Amino acid sequence: MKILDLGCGPHAKKNGSIGMDIRPAPHVDVVHDLNLFPYPFGDNEFDYVEMSHVIEHVQKPLNVINEIIRISKNGGTIRIITPHYSSQLSYGDLEHFHHFGWISFARLENSSLLKIKKQKIWFTDFYKVFGISLLANLFPRKWEKYLAFIFPALYVEFFFEVIKNENENSSLIEKNIY
């Protein structure tokens, strides 16, 4: 299985992966700015792409996701985890350009290029004990609409399966999902 860890950061990367980051570090295999396209990889190259706390740092997230779809194999997995917009972690970093919620990524499934395999809204232990985490994950849209700023989350995490059809356009932007 070929794995890409996009924005692997200064400390570690996913085991067995190729690490790509804007800044050089001992474990970074490819130094590249995620805002510059195309990425230095061929089409259909990766089985799994990890984006942990990265998408909030890029200028055009939809373009980044398009590029990840391009370099992912049909049936490949993309994992995205980012601070939820209700979290102080989202607004607490001056290098965050965007703030995401559950609905931001759930809408990507409308493209027919990505299928949600798994999703989770992460909370502190305090909210888990009181059942807020369970309710928010059962009814994420209603929780975001009515309760997100009363009971803030920490992160939102999505696992997508890449679906490529030879006869179909493979661009989220051209599919007008947003």
Summary of the structure (lengths in Angstrom):
residues: 178
radius of gyration: 16.4
end to end distance: 32.0
largest distance: 48.7
contacts: 529
relative contact order: 0.16
helix: 26%
strand: 28%
